[in-house]
Amino acid sequence: MGLLNSIREVLGIASVSPGEAPAQRRPVVTYRSELVAAPPEGYESVYLPTERQAELLVPRADGLPPLHLVRHVGALWLAEDTTGKLINVDNRYLRRLGIFGVKVRGTHYYTGRAKLGPAALVREPDNPHDPNAVAIHVGGEMLGHYNKGTARSLAKRLDAGEPLQAVVISTDPAKVISAPSDILRHLYRTV
């Protein structure tokens, strides 16, 4: 019972001896700020700071994004060229760079398995949940869908005949980026 009593002590719950009824206690309320420690001295985040995103995530003079793909913790990540800092696939500035990134939705409903590499985008205009639905297929099997917000913009481009390619960049959780082939070639230049 030593471990259990230690846990109770940390949580602020009174120990109870065998055969003794637990005392009625009011729940302990703690605030998140009490639970999160400040980063250690000298810590530098691997992510591009929010306050620099509007400044740095703009198309270059040649129209290409100031990004490249890097390997990080078993996945591919978008990284900003000048700082090398990582960008999440759901970053709001990616669309203006011609990149549609998403954490794949609904993977538990389908048999497709995420693996790094090419994926196919399949429009589903008859989808009963979303007429703008864009499914993601890997190896001929459905992996999941783009979220509704991104699917709306992506569907317009696909319906207009724009040739977009998709790539799975993370498997757990499944993340996908899609863009015109020239942008994808540009992103892969350093991998």
Backbone as numpy.savetxt, mean C-alpha at the origin, in Angstrom:
# Nx Ny Nz CAx CAy CAz Cx Cy Cz
1.94 -18.91 37.02 1.12 -17.71 37.02 1.97 -16.45 37.02
3.29 -16.57 37.09 4.16 -15.40 37.13 4.02 -14.53 35.90
4.00 -15.15 34.70 3.87 -14.39 33.46 2.53 -13.68 33.39
1.48 -14.39 33.77 0.15 -13.81 33.73 0.04 -12.62 34.69
0.61 -12.76 35.89 0.60 -11.65 36.84 1.42 -10.47 36.33
2.53 -10.75 35.62 3.34 -9.67 35.04 2.54 -8.91 34.00
1.80 -9.64 33.17 0.97 -9.00 32.16 -0.10 -8.16 32.83
-0.74 -8.71 33.85 -1.76 -7.96 34.58 -1.18 -6.69 35.18
0.04 -6.78 35.69 0.68 -5.61 36.31 0.92 -4.52 35.26
1.41 -4.92 34.08 1.65 -3.95 33.01 0.35 -3.30 32.58
-0.73 -4.10 32.53 -2.02 -3.58 32.10 -2.77 -2.86 33.21
-2.25 -2.90 34.43 -2.91 -2.22 35.54 -4.10 -2.99 36.08
-4.06 -4.31 35.95 -5.14 -5.16 36.45 -4.64 -5.88 37.69
-5.43 -5.90 38.75 -5.02 -6.54 40.00 -4.87 -8.03 39.80
-3.87 -8.63 40.46 -3.68 -10.08 40.43 -4.77 -10.74 41.23
-5.13 -11.93 40.80 -6.17 -12.69 41.49 -5.57 -14.04 41.86
-5.67 -14.39 43.13 -5.18 -15.70 43.58 -6.20 -16.75 43.23
-5.77 -18.03 43.07 -6.72 -19.09 42.76 -7.82 -19.15 43.81
-9.06 -19.27 43.35 -10.21 -19.36 44.25 -10.75 -18.01 44.69
-10.05 -16.92 44.36 -10.48 -15.58 44.78 -11.25 -14.94 43.63
-12.33 -14.25 43.93 -13.13 -13.57 42.90 -12.42 -12.30 42.49
-12.41 -12.00 41.21 -11.77 -10.76 40.77 -12.55 -9.54 41.26
-11.82 -8.53 41.66 -12.45 -7.28 42.12 -12.99 -6.53 40.91
-14.07 -5.83 41.10 -14.62 -5.01 40.02 -13.73 -3.79 39.86
-13.22 -3.57 38.65 -12.34 -2.43 38.40 -12.88 -1.64 37.22
-12.63 -0.38 37.26 -12.97 0.47 36.11 -11.90 0.25 35.05
-12.28 0.29 33.78 -11.28 0.08 32.73 -10.22 1.17 32.77
-9.02 0.78 32.43 -7.91 1.72 32.37 -7.93 2.36 30.99
-7.92 3.68 30.94 -7.93 4.40 29.67 -6.56 5.01 29.47
-5.95 4.66 28.36 -4.66 5.27 28.03 -4.80 5.92 26.67
-4.02 6.92 26.44 -4.04 7.63 25.17 -2.90 7.14 24.31
-3.12 7.19 23.01 -2.12 6.72 22.05 -0.77 7.38 22.29
-0.76 8.66 22.63 0.50 9.36 22.83 1.32 8.73 23.95
0.66 8.05 24.88 1.38 7.38 25.95 1.99 6.08 25.47
1.46 5.52 24.38 1.91 4.23 23.91 2.99 4.32 22.84
3.08 5.43 22.14 4.03 5.57 21.04 5.24 6.36 21.52
6.38 5.72 21.46 7.60 6.41 21.86 8.11 7.26 20.71
8.81 8.29 21.03 9.42 9.14 20.00 10.49 8.32 19.29
10.75 8.62 18.01 11.79 7.88 17.32 13.14 8.08 18.02
13.99 7.09 17.94 15.30 7.21 18.59 16.11 8.36 17.98
17.02 8.86 18.74 17.91 9.94 18.30 18.59 9.53 17.00
18.56 10.38 15.99 19.22 10.11 14.72 18.40 9.27 13.75
17.18 8.88 14.13 16.35 8.06 13.25 15.94 8.87 12.03
16.04 8.24 10.86 15.59 8.87 9.63 14.65 7.92 8.91
13.46 8.37 8.61 12.45 7.54 7.96 12.88 7.18 6.54
12.45 6.01 6.08 12.74 5.60 4.71 11.72 6.18 3.74
10.66 6.82 4.26 9.59 7.37 3.43 9.79 8.84 3.16
9.37 9.28 1.97 9.45 10.69 1.61 8.51 11.47 2.51
9.01 12.48 3.22 8.14 13.25 4.13 6.99 13.91 3.38
5.84 13.93 4.01 4.63 14.51 3.43 4.87 15.94 2.96
5.59 16.72 3.75 5.79 18.13 3.40 6.68 18.32 2.16
7.36 17.29 1.68 8.19 17.41 0.48 7.53 16.82 -0.75
6.41 16.13 -0.60 5.80 15.42 -1.72 5.32 16.35 -2.83
4.62 17.43 -2.49 4.10 18.34 -3.52 5.25 18.95 -4.33
6.36 19.20 -3.67 7.53 19.81 -4.31 8.27 18.82 -5.22
8.44 17.58 -4.77 9.27 16.62 -5.48 8.54 15.69 -6.44
7.25 15.45 -6.20 6.52 14.50 -7.03 5.79 15.21 -8.17
6.59 15.80 -9.04 6.09 16.48 -10.24 6.84 15.91 -11.45
6.20 15.90 -12.62 6.89 15.35 -13.80 8.18 16.11 -14.10
9.17 15.37 -14.57 10.43 15.97 -14.99 10.21 16.73 -16.30
11.22 17.41 -16.79 11.13 18.17 -18.04 10.75 17.27 -19.22
11.17 16.00 -19.18 10.84 15.08 -20.28 9.47 14.41 -20.10
8.72 14.82 -19.05 7.38 14.29 -18.81 7.34 13.01 -17.99
8.51 12.45 -17.69 8.55 11.21 -16.92 8.57 11.50 -15.42
8.11 10.55 -14.62 8.08 10.78 -13.17 9.48 10.74 -12.55
9.70 11.51 -11.49 11.01 11.53 -10.83 11.13 10.34 -9.86
10.81 9.15 -10.37 10.77 7.96 -9.53 11.49 6.80 -10.20
11.85 5.83 -9.40 12.39 4.57 -9.90 11.98 3.48 -8.91
12.05 2.22 -9.35 11.73 1.11 -8.47 12.99 0.61 -7.78
12.83 0.26 -6.50 13.92 -0.31 -5.71 13.40 -1.54 -4.98
14.30 -2.45 -4.67 13.92 -3.60 -3.84 14.07 -3.21 -2.38
13.04 -3.54 -1.61 13.05 -3.23 -0.17 12.17 -4.26 0.54
12.73 -5.01 1.44 12.04 -6.00 2.26 11.19 -6.95 1.39
11.80 -7.54 0.38 11.14 -8.55 -0.44 10.10 -8.04 -1.42
10.04 -6.74 -1.62 9.06 -6.17 -2.54 9.74 -5.08 -3.36
9.02 -4.61 -4.37 9.48 -3.45 -5.12 8.75 -2.23 -4.59
9.46 -1.12 -4.47 8.88 0.13 -3.97 9.24 1.25 -4.93
8.35 2.20 -5.05 8.66 3.42 -5.78 9.54 4.28 -4.88
10.61 4.84 -5.45 11.51 5.71 -4.71 11.70 7.00 -5.48
11.74 8.10 -4.77 11.95 9.41 -5.39 13.42 9.51 -5.80
13.70 10.02 -6.99 15.05 10.00 -7.57 16.11 10.74 -6.76
15.83 11.95 -6.29 16.89 12.75 -5.66 17.16 12.35 -4.21
16.15 11.85 -3.52 16.33 11.50 -2.10 16.45 10.01 -1.87
15.92 9.20 -2.80 15.89 7.76 -2.60 14.82 7.32 -1.62
14.00 8.25 -1.15 12.94 7.94 -0.17 11.79 7.22 -0.85
11.16 6.31 -0.09 10.08 5.48 -0.61 8.75 6.20 -0.67
7.91 5.78 -1.63 6.58 6.33 -1.84 5.59 5.17 -1.80
4.50 5.32 -1.05 3.46 4.29 -1.01 2.65 4.30 -2.30
2.11 3.13 -2.69 1.35 3.03 -3.95 0.07 3.85 -3.94
-0.44 4.20 -2.78 -1.68 4.97 -2.73 -1.42 6.47 -2.58
-0.20 6.91 -2.83 0.14 8.32 -2.73 -0.68 9.14 -3.72
-1.27 10.22 -3.25 -2.17 11.02 -4.09 -1.49 11.71 -5.27
-0.17 11.86 -5.24 0.53 12.53 -6.33 0.88 11.60 -7.49
0.71 10.31 -7.32 1.10 9.37 -8.38 0.26 9.52 -9.64
-1.03 9.77 -9.49 -1.89 9.87 -10.69 -1.45 10.98 -11.62
-1.02 12.12 -11.06 -0.58 13.20 -11.94 0.73 12.87 -12.62
1.40 11.79 -12.17 2.61 11.30 -12.80 2.31 10.16 -13.78
1.01 9.84 -13.94 0.61 8.79 -14.86 0.68 7.38 -14.28
0.75 7.27 -12.94 0.86 5.97 -12.28 -0.37 5.74 -11.43
-0.98 4.59 -11.60 -2.15 4.21 -10.81 -1.73 3.07 -9.88
-1.53 3.39 -8.62 -1.11 2.38 -7.66 -2.25 2.00 -6.74
-2.20 0.76 -6.24 -3.27 0.29 -5.37 -2.81 -0.88 -4.52
-3.35 -0.94 -3.32 -3.29 -2.16 -2.52 -4.52 -2.93 -2.99
-4.31 -4.11 -3.59 -5.37 -4.86 -4.26 -6.50 -5.19 -3.28
-7.73 -4.95 -3.71 -8.92 -5.22 -2.90 -9.50 -6.58 -3.25
-10.04 -7.27 -2.24 -10.80 -8.49 -2.45 -9.98 -9.73 -2.74
-8.70 -9.75 -2.40 -7.86 -10.90 -2.73 -8.36 -12.20 -2.12
-9.04 -12.12 -1.00 -9.51 -13.34 -0.33 -10.71 -13.98 -1.04
-11.31 -13.29 -2.00 -12.44 -13.83 -2.75 -12.02 -14.62 -4.00
-10.78 -14.49 -4.42 -10.37 -15.04 -5.71 -9.21 -16.02 -5.55
-9.00 -16.83 -6.59 -7.98 -17.88 -6.53 -6.61 -17.41 -6.99
-6.52 -16.26 -7.62 -5.23 -15.77 -8.10 -4.27 -15.51 -6.96
-2.99 -15.75 -7.22 -1.96 -15.52 -6.20 -1.03 -14.42 -6.70
-0.71 -13.52 -5.83 0.18 -12.42 -6.19 1.62 -12.92 -6.30
2.27 -12.55 -7.39 3.70 -12.79 -7.53 4.28 -11.60 -8.27
5.47 -11.20 -7.88 6.08 -10.03 -8.49 6.19 -10.23 -9.99
5.78 -9.20 -10.72 5.87 -9.26 -12.18 4.60 -8.79 -12.84
4.47 -9.08 -14.14 3.37 -8.56 -14.93 1.99 -9.02 -14.43
1.03 -8.15 -14.65 -0.37 -8.45 -14.34 -1.19 -7.87 -15.49
-2.43 -8.32 -15.58 -3.33 -7.83 -16.64 -4.47 -7.04 -16.00
-4.86 -5.95 -16.66 -6.00 -5.16 -16.22 -7.21 -5.57 -17.07
-8.31 -5.87 -16.41 -9.51 -6.30 -17.12 -10.68 -5.43 -16.67
-11.25 -4.70 -17.62 -12.42 -3.86 -17.32 -13.63 -4.74 -17.10
-14.45 -4.40 -16.11 -15.68 -5.13 -15.80 -16.85 -4.15 -15.76
-17.29 -3.64 -16.91 -18.37 -2.65 -16.91 -19.69 -3.21 -16.41
-19.85 -4.53 -16.42 -21.09 -5.16 -15.94 -20.99 -5.60 -14.48
-19.94 -5.21 -13.79 -19.78 -5.58 -12.38 -20.94 -4.98 -11.59
-21.70 -5.80 -10.83 -22.87 -5.29 -10.11 -22.54 -4.31 -8.97
-21.29 -4.31 -8.52 -20.91 -3.43 -7.41 -20.30 -2.11 -7.86
-19.75 -2.10 -9.09 -19.09 -0.90 -9.57 -18.96 -0.97 -11.09
-19.68 -0.10 -11.82 -19.59 -0.12 -13.29 -18.21 0.30 -13.81
-17.38 0.91 -12.94 -16.02 1.29 -13.31 -14.98 0.26 -12.89
-15.42 -0.91 -12.45 -14.52 -1.91 -11.89 -13.39 -2.27 -12.85
-12.19 -2.39 -12.27 -11.01 -2.85 -13.00 -10.42 -4.00 -12.19
-10.48 -5.19 -12.79 -9.94 -6.38 -12.13 -8.46 -6.52 -12.48
-7.75 -7.20 -11.59 -6.33 -7.47 -11.79 -6.17 -8.99 -11.89
-5.57 -9.45 -13.00 -5.34 -10.87 -13.21 -3.84 -11.15 -13.24
-3.45 -12.25 -12.63 -2.06 -12.70 -12.66 -2.06 -14.15 -13.12
-1.32 -14.44 -14.17 -1.27 -15.79 -14.68 -2.62 -16.33 -15.10
-3.50 -15.47 -15.61 -4.81 -15.89 -16.07 -5.86 -16.04 -14.97
-5.49 -15.81 -13.72 -6.43 -15.93 -12.59 -6.65 -14.56 -11.96
-7.89 -14.33 -11.50 -8.20 -13.04 -10.89 -7.56 -12.93 -9.51
-6.86 -11.83 -9.29 -6.22 -11.54 -8.01 -7.13 -10.68 -7.14
-7.80 -9.70 -7.75 -8.66 -8.77 -7.01 -8.99 -7.58 -7.88
-9.29 -6.45 -7.24 -9.72 -5.25 -7.96 -8.99 -4.00 -7.47
-9.01 -2.99 -8.33 -8.62 -1.64 -7.91 -9.74 -1.11 -7.03
-9.42 -0.21 -6.09 -10.48 0.40 -5.28 -11.32 1.31 -6.16
-12.54 1.62 -5.69 -13.49 2.38 -6.51 -12.97 3.75 -6.93
-12.30 4.43 -6.04 -11.81 5.78 -6.37 -10.80 5.76 -7.50
-9.84 4.87 -7.44 -8.82 4.79 -8.48 -9.40 4.15 -9.74
-10.29 3.18 -9.57 -10.88 2.50 -10.72 -11.62 3.47 -11.64
-12.26 4.49 -11.07 -13.01 5.46 -11.88 -12.08 6.13 -12.89
-10.94 6.63 -12.43 -9.99 7.29 -13.34 -9.35 6.30 -14.29
-9.00 5.14 -13.77 -8.35 4.12 -14.58 -9.30 3.60 -15.67
-10.58 3.40 -15.32 -11.57 2.91 -16.29 -11.72 3.87 -17.46
-11.72 5.17 -17.18 -11.84 6.16 -18.26 -10.70 6.00 -19.26
-9.49 5.81 -18.76 -8.34 5.66 -19.65 -8.40 4.35 -20.42
-8.77 3.27 -19.73 -8.86 1.98 -20.42 -9.96 2.00 -21.47
-11.11 2.60 -21.13 -12.23 2.68 -22.08 -11.89 3.54 -23.29
-10.99 4.50 -23.11 -10.56 5.35 -24.23 -9.50 4.66 -25.09
-9.12 3.44 -24.70 -8.15 2.68 -25.49 -6.70 2.94 -25.14
-6.45 3.64 -24.04 -5.06 3.90 -23.65 -4.39 2.59 -23.25
-3.25 2.28 -23.84 -2.57 1.02 -23.51 -1.80 1.14 -22.18
-2.39 0.60 -21.14 -1.74 0.62 -19.83 -1.28 -0.79 -19.49
-0.14 -0.86 -18.82 0.38 -2.13 -18.35 0.39 -2.13 -16.83
0.29 -3.31 -16.24 0.26 -3.43 -14.79 1.37 -4.37 -14.32
1.84 -4.09 -13.09 2.90 -4.89 -12.48 2.59 -5.07 -11.01
2.69 -6.31 -10.53 2.58 -6.57 -9.09 3.94 -6.22 -8.48
3.95 -5.31 -7.51 5.21 -4.91 -6.89 5.36 -5.42 -5.46
4.27 -5.97 -4.90 4.33 -6.53 -3.55 3.32 -7.67 -3.48
3.67 -8.72 -2.73 2.78 -9.87 -2.65 2.02 -9.95 -1.33
2.53 -9.38 -0.26 1.86 -9.48 1.03 2.03 -8.19 1.80
1.09 -7.28 1.64 -0.15 -7.35 0.89 0.12 -7.15 -0.60
-0.83 -7.62 -1.41 -0.69 -7.48 -2.87 -0.85 -6.01 -3.24
0.16 -5.48 -3.94 0.12 -4.10 -4.43 0.48 -4.10 -5.90
-0.21 -3.24 -6.65 -0.04 -3.19 -8.10 0.10 -1.73 -8.53
0.94 -1.52 -9.53 0.98 -0.22 -10.20 0.67 -0.46 -11.67
0.01 0.50 -12.29 -0.20 0.44 -13.73 0.09 1.81 -14.31
0.58 1.79 -15.54 1.00 3.02 -16.21 1.25 2.70 -17.68
1.40 3.71 -18.51 1.83 3.46 -19.89 3.20 2.77 -19.89
3.48 2.00 -20.94 4.71 1.20 -20.98 5.98 2.05 -20.88
5.99 3.27 -21.44 7.20 4.09 -21.35 7.48 4.48 -19.90
6.45 4.72 -19.12 6.64 5.07 -17.71 7.14 3.85 -16.94
6.56 2.67 -17.20 7.03 1.46 -16.51 8.48 1.16 -16.85
8.87 1.31 -18.11 10.28 1.11 -18.49 11.17 2.06 -17.72
10.73 3.30 -17.61 11.48 4.31 -16.88 11.63 3.92 -15.40
10.55 3.44 -14.79 10.59 3.06 -13.37 11.53 1.89 -13.13
11.59 0.96 -14.09 12.43 -0.24 -13.95 13.89 -0.01 -14.29
14.29 1.18 -14.66 15.65 1.41 -15.16 16.74 1.06 -14.17
16.45 1.03 -12.88 17.50 0.75 -11.89 17.35 -0.59 -11.19
16.29 -1.33 -11.47 16.08 -2.61 -10.77 16.94 -3.69 -11.38
